[in-house]
Amino acid sequence: MPRPGDGTPRPVTLIPGDGVGPLVTGAVEQVMEAMHAPVYFEKYDIHGDMKSVPPEVIESIKKNKVCLKGGLKTPVGGGVSSLNVMLRKELDLYASLVHCFNLQGLPTRHDNVDIVVIRENTEGEYSGLEHEVVPGVVESLKDRIWLLRSAAGHVILESLVSIKMLSAIIICSLAAGPVVLEFLVSTLCNYATEKTALLLEWFNVEEWFILESCREVASKYPSIQYNEMIVDNCSMQLVSKPEQFDVMVTPNLYGNLVANTAAGIAGGTGVMPGGNVGADHAIFEQGASAGNVGNEKLLEQKKANPVALLLSSAMMLRHLQFPSFADRLETAVKRVIAEGKYRTKDLGGDSSTQEVVDAVIANLD
């Protein structure tokens, strides 16, 4: 990812998406303008019921390297491909990052939760390799194509995270492997103080190669402790003692479940930021339940929660090497949550999207 380093405004591809997407991306646009952030948006109107992502959108993201996206609705059933998955595969966004953490002033069952879920993003059960062999019989395959990626590692994630990574849990199955583990441990070597990594694994004989590959990669980083845990045990531990976890690396399907569970524990999907990254491109969106486009009532009342996408935008600013702007945005959002006066319904309040946006702007330093 090129680093401007001189404050030059950067173009960002903007996809408002479906449902409440235009409402929350519009909130981001307002805040960016208010803080005079050095970015400008190239907006494209695409929707989840389209058969494919328009070529001009792909070209824009490839040119700009960065995209901010609202939710794209995924049609249910009928073998229809998700545009969210299409974007990740087309741009080789092989790692998803979701940051699930407690926000001051937002009550939750558990305290001291600060979990980063790094999810393999293009392979596994969501890869869409399936067909109907005969009527009533469907064959679904996991994607086992391994590509040697020269840039996977700290170069990508170092620009995404502003968090203190103390430990890591890796949930690995057939779909995840050396590339994703390299992505994690390279980052931990840059950021961690107590460098502990755990590999979560449920496997059979044919998966031994993946497990051994992960162990081989981990052995290159002696400063990181490497352990292994079974995924069902992790699920129980996550809901009973989530504060013990710091970073979790997962295959595609497990990661979707783990990220949403961790988000629910930490305060809800409406406040959890996220991004999808590859060697050359990154798309930032709501971290957990990124395909959630809300309901008609929420859209009519204009009371969608913009916090998750605002925090994702802060991640984007940091990725673009504008850390001071990212800090200002994050601080303003956290102040609004801590004060508790302006909150949407999912956070226990009754504020509109615009009221939350106005409060964030008022709290900008």
Salt bridges, closest charged atoms under 4 A:
ASP18 OD1 - HIS47 ND1 2.61
GLU29 OE1 - LYS43 NZ 3.28
GLU42 OE2 - LYS63 NZ 2.96
ASP45 OD1 - HIS47 NE2 2.86
GLU90 OE2 - LYS62 NZ 3.82
ASP92 OD1 - ARG149 NH2 2.96
ASP114 OD1 - HIS99 NE2 2.55
GLU125 OE2 - LYS142 NZ 3.44
GLU139 OE1 - HIS131 NE2 3.30
GLU182 OE2 - LYS220 NZ 3.39
GLU206 OE2 - ARG144 NH2 3.11
GLU212 OE2 - ARG215 NH1 2.91
GLU228 OE2 - ARG215 NE 2.67
GLU285 OE1 - LYS69 NZ 2.70
GLU285 OE2 - ARG88 NH2 3.45
ASP327 OD1 - ARG318 NH2 2.54
GLU330 OE2 - ARG318 NH1 3.17
ASP350 OD1 - LYS303 NZ 3.00
ASP365 OD1 - ARG335 NH1 2.83
